[in-house]
């Protein structure tokens, strides 16, 4: 009700009316971008007042088109406007779909013209599941991220390394880095 009222106040349109769905979705997407920009200004001001660097980051959907179209998360715009220091697309894949999505999703983000650094988050918890690809898939995704020019990687979830990866698997990851 609150967002519908805000939409009505801004446009004179009823957000509950299906005929206005596209306009309402764009309104909400714009409000989310406004929030990201406002937070960027706050972070920048805090950096100036404290004299220390603060990294403004966001975990985002695995692909900018999916993020925008399905979740109103327009991180392409956030990157183009340099509203983030680091964007972390959550590319959560296992052996069954890695070959379909990983490279394309990562490249869709890396190809956005921006000063924003890109560090994809990999689904280590899926890799260690039965049929998930194991440490070989984790290493493959890390290598491809590096080869494509990513600025780093993240792993979700941290406990997977200690509860599911073997000591030998952890040694391979450590040796890689």
C-alpha positions in Angstrom: 0.0 0.0 0.0 2.8 2.5 0.8 4.6 2.0 -2.5 1.3 2.1 -4.4 0.5 5.5 -2.7 4.0 6.7 -3.6 3.5 5.6 -7.2 0.1 7.3 -7.3 1.6 10.6 -5.8 4.4 10.6 -8.4 2.4 9.5 -11.5 -1.4 9.8 -10.7 -1.6 6.1 -11.7 -3.0 3.2 -9.7 -0.2 0.7 -8.9 -2.7 -2.1 -8.3 -4.1 -1.8 -11.8 -2.5 -4.4 -14.2 -2.6 -1.9 -17.0 0.0 0.1 -15.1 2.3 -2.8 -14.2 5.2 -1.8 -16.4 5.1 1.8 -15.2 4.9 0.6 -11.6 7.7 -1.8 -12.0 9.9 0.9 -13.5 9.0 3.2 -10.6 10.0 0.7 -8.0 13.2 -0.1 -9.9 14.0 3.6 -10.0 13.3 3.9 -6.3 15.8 1.1 -5.6 18.4 2.8 -7.7 17.7 6.0 -5.8 18.3 4.1 -2.5 21.6 2.7 -3.9 22.7 6.2 -4.9 21.7 7.7 -1.6 23.7 5.1 0.3 26.7 5.8 -2.0 26.6 9.4 -1.0 26.4 8.4 2.6 29.4 6.1 2.3 31.4 8.7 0.4 30.6 11.3 3.1 31.7 8.8 5.8 35.0 8.2 3.9 35.7 11.9 3.8 34.8 12.5 7.5 36.7 9.5 8.8 39.6 9.6 6.4 39.4 5.9 5.7 38.3 3.9 2.7 35.0 2.2 2.9 34.1 -0.3 0.2 30.5 0.0 -0.9 29.5 -3.4 -2.2 26.4 -5.3 -3.3 25.6 -8.9 -3.9 23.4 -9.0 -7.0 21.7 -11.5 -9.2 23.9 -13.6 -11.4 23.1 -11.7 -14.6 22.2 -8.0 -15.0 19.3 -8.7 -17.3 17.8 -11.3 -14.9 18.4 -8.8 -12.0 16.6 -6.0 -13.7 13.8 -7.9 -15.4 12.9 -10.3 -12.7 13.9 -8.5 -9.5 14.0 -4.8 -10.3 17.7 -4.7 -9.4 19.1 -2.5 -12.1 22.8 -3.1 -11.3 23.8 -2.3 -14.8 22.8 1.3 -14.1 24.5 1.2 -10.7 27.7 0.2 -12.4 27.4 2.6 -15.2 26.9 5.4 -12.7 29.7 4.1 -10.5 27.4 3.8 -7.6 29.2 0.8 -6.2 32.9 0.0 -5.5 32.4 -3.7 -5.9 29.6 -5.7 -7.4 29.3 -9.4 -6.6 27.0 -11.3 -8.9 25.8 -14.4 -7.2 26.5 -17.0 -9.9 25.2 -20.0 -8.0 25.7 -23.0 -10.3 26.5 -26.7 -10.1 27.9 -29.1 -12.6 24.5 -29.5 -14.2 24.2 -25.8 -15.3 27.6 -24.3 -15.1 28.4 -24.9 -18.8 25.2 -23.0 -19.7 25.4 -19.9 -17.5 28.7 -19.2 -15.8 30.7 -17.7 -18.7 27.8 -15.8 -20.2 26.6 -14.4 -16.8 30.0 -13.3 -15.8 30.8 -11.7 -19.1 27.4 -9.8 -19.1 28.6 -8.1 -15.9 32.2 -7.6 -16.9 31.2 -6.0 -20.2 29.4 -3.2 -18.5 31.4 0.0 -18.9 32.3 1.0 -15.3 34.9 1.6 -12.7 33.1 -0.8 -10.4 35.1 -3.9 -9.6 33.5 -7.3 -10.2 34.0 -10.3 -7.9 31.5 -13.1 -8.6 30.2 -15.2 -5.7 30.5 -18.9 -6.4 28.2 -21.6 -4.9 30.7 -23.8 -3.1 27.8 -25.3 -1.2 26.4 -26.6 -4.5 29.7 -27.8 -5.7 30.1 -30.2 -2.7 26.6 -31.6 -3.1 26.2 -34.9 -4.8 26.8 -34.4 -8.6 27.7 -30.7 -7.9 31.2 -30.9 -9.5 33.3 -30.8 -6.4 36.5 -28.9 -6.0 37.2 -29.3 -9.7 34.2 -27.1 -10.5 35.2 -24.6 -7.9 38.7 -24.4 -9.3 37.4 -24.1 -12.8 35.1 -21.2 -12.0 37.8 -19.4 -10.1 40.2 -19.9 -13.1 37.6 -18.7 -15.6 36.8 -15.6 -13.4 40.5 -14.8 -13.4 40.9 -15.4 -17.1 37.9 -13.2 -17.9 39.3 -10.3 -15.8 37.2 -10.5 -12.6 38.8 -8.6 -9.7 38.3 -11.5 -7.3 35.8 -14.1 -6.2 33.7 -14.8 -3.2 32.4 -18.2 -1.9 29.0 -19.1 -0.6 28.9 -20.6 1.8 32.0 -20.5 4.0 31.1 -23.6 6.1 31.1 -25.8 2.9 34.9 -25.6 3.0 35.1 -26.9 6.5 32.1 -29.3 6.6 32.2 -30.7 3.1 35.5 -30.2 1.3 38.2 -32.7 2.3 41.6 -31.6 3.5 43.0 -32.5 0.1 40.3 -30.3 -1.6 41.1 -27.4 0.7 44.9 -27.9 -0.1 44.1 -27.7 -3.8 42.2 -24.4 -3.3 45.0 -23.0 -1.2 47.6 -24.0 -3.7 45.6 -22.4 -6.5 45.6 -19.1 -4.7 
